[in-house]
Amino acid sequence: MNRLNRRQFTSLAAAGIATASMPRLRAAGPNETLGVCVVGVNSRGNEHIRGFNHDPRTEIRAIVDIDESVGQQRVAKVAEMQGKKPKFFTDIRDAIDFDGIDILSAATPNHWHALMGIWGMQSGKDVYVEKPICHNIDEGRALVATAKKYGRMCQTGTQCRSSSAVRDAMQFIAEGGIGEVKFARGLCYKRRASIGPLGDYPIPEKVNFDLWSGPATFTDPKLTRRNFHYDWHWQRHYGNGDLGNQGPHQTDIARWGLGLNRHPNAIFTYGGRLGYQTERKDKNYVDAGDTGNTEISIYDYGDKCIVFETRGLDCKTTSGPEIEGFFGNEGSNKIGVIFYGSEGYLAQTSYEHCTAYDLDMNVIKDFRAKNVGDAHFANFIDACQSRDASKLNADALMGHLSAGVSHLGNISYYLGEQNHGSPDEIRQILAGVKSLDDNDATLKRTVDHLVGNGVILEETPLSIGAQLKFDPETERFIGNEAANAMLTREYRKGFEVPAPENV
Ligand SMILES: NC(=O)c1ccc[n+]([C@@H]2O[C@H](COP(=O)([O-])OP(=O)(O)OC[C@H]3O[C@@H](n4cnc5c(N)ncnc54)[C@H](O)[C@@H]3O)[C@@H](O)[C@H]2O)c1
């Protein structure tokens, strides 16, 4: 088999001279079992293992995790499930060299997604990359360019794209089922506790923290959060807050239903990381997370508009009838999208369920699905076998645009983080923000929710983000260099994500 070894591959890729003519590492025949390497297997990676194990067309041949104790447990589990032990690696670059791998499936933290996808595709593999497929906008562009240049399949882990309920509901909207639709509201009302005080915590044994940090800042020997796994979501060097965690599922559906295959023209976010001081009864408490747990992001697409509401505190009693009408008042979490049409509404209330209403809130159609996750892996495998990227339900461009909604909203928030204001001051600013929402009503609901959770806004006020203008074609902010600087990051040597023209 014609292969590049690791040294040749990494030096070509680093020099930006890996080309489409680079030899493919493997060319599985149409009926051959596809070899899978699952990367990052603590939590979501288990679903990747389950999904590929479930499909008879694939076999899991390698597991990669920088935490050896987690990785070895999954190796034992896969050996038991499929009767064949996969090889274990801690370094993705060694796994890329391993024979018999056709698919790389990544469920690592967000700061690694783009590089995993790019390295995988440059070495001749098809890739399934979790949402958000990138940690910043430029990384998304690079992934799109890589998939195109190397002719690889790149599926984004937004599995609602393969939900028959959501697909049928989006078709219903496209066919005019609720009239003309120009506005969608995405909701991530998802209770998130404090991740503990900002501190200096030990790195767990059997963890390679250098590799975990990869393209992000290397803070060794300091871990600033209590829990090593998962809680990185709320530290911006690695994660993207809940706007960029749960958010991309809903921003994706909102764009889909509105037919928006592009970035917005203007963005404004207000919010904060609020409420943990009240919970801890310590107004000086500093949580280790530095992403917003409360964000209202307004996206102007010209004649259409998306508003995305992120809440991390309890939402039981403070949603307001306009939300509860679609989601009910049971439980705290409300995650989904509401489309507002000229003749009715459509609410996506879970990955398996959507409901269409007339303007009097009578149900006109119900959409249900099963096994959404399996369907998404199966769709990816269909595309890998047929070598037809147009079959992918969530290709790299879809993933990039939907992650982009979250990244743009967060950039507005980060730029205005120190610019605090009272609800009255925010109301005055909102009067000048173009939106198809009732901006005052959404602000009032947000303030009621915070006050209802004991937040004293005079002590811990909301932040007023930057009002940003964006050029969807060039993917650059207009007249704001501080914002443009946040479209990328500083990469560590050896972990650079190439520019799109250098993939
Ligand atoms: N599609 C979905 O519904 C869904 C659901 C949950 C999570 N996710 C996504 O999955 C990803 C992982 O989330 P999680 O909750 O499992 O996080 P986690 O922190 O629990 O697990 C991440 C795993 O990746 C490993 N890892 C980190 N860097 C690595 C590297 N360079 N090489 C190999 N392994 C590495 C970690 O050791 C850990 O085992 C996130 O991006 C998240 O957004 C998607």
The ligand as a Gaussian input file, in Angstrom:
#p B3LYP/6-31G(d) Opt

LIG

0 1
 N      -23.661000      15.607000      18.934000
 C      -24.023000      15.571000      20.195000
 O      -25.183000      15.395000      20.538000
 C      -22.984000      15.768000      21.262000
 C      -23.285000      15.445000      22.588000
 C      -22.297000      15.625000      23.550000
 C      -21.051000      16.142000      23.191000
 N      -20.802000      16.456000      21.903000
 C      -19.480000      16.994000      21.505000
 O      -18.509000      15.978000      21.692000
 C      -17.265000      16.554000      22.071000
 C      -16.746000      15.838000      23.313000
 O      -17.607000      16.116000      24.390000
 P      -17.550000      15.251000      25.724000
 O      -18.675000      15.680000      26.552000
 O      -17.418000      13.815000      25.365000
 O      -16.160000      15.774000      26.364000
 P      -15.220000      15.021000      27.406000
 O      -14.260000      16.026000      27.937000
 O      -16.023000      14.247000      28.360000
 O      -14.432000      13.956000      26.500000
 C      -13.453000      14.339000      25.586000
 C      -12.454000      13.197000      25.450000
 O      -11.483000      13.554000      24.462000
 C      -10.182000      13.202000      24.952000
 N       -9.198000      14.007000      24.248000
 C       -8.883000      15.314000      24.420000
 N       -7.936000      15.691000      23.555000
 C       -7.633000      14.587000      22.826000
 C       -6.716000      14.337000      21.786000
 N       -5.911000      15.282000      21.321000
 N       -6.648000      13.091000      21.277000
 C       -7.443000      12.103000      21.754000
 N       -8.331000      12.282000      22.748000
 C       -8.427000      13.520000      23.263000
 C      -10.282000      13.460000      26.434000
 O       -9.271000      12.813000      27.170000
 C      -11.664000      12.898000      26.732000
 O      -11.607000      11.513000      26.964000
 C      -17.530000      18.036000      22.278000
 O      -17.041000      18.757000      21.194000
 C      -19.029000      18.163000      22.358000
 O      -19.478000      19.391000      21.842000
 C      -21.742000      16.267000      20.930000

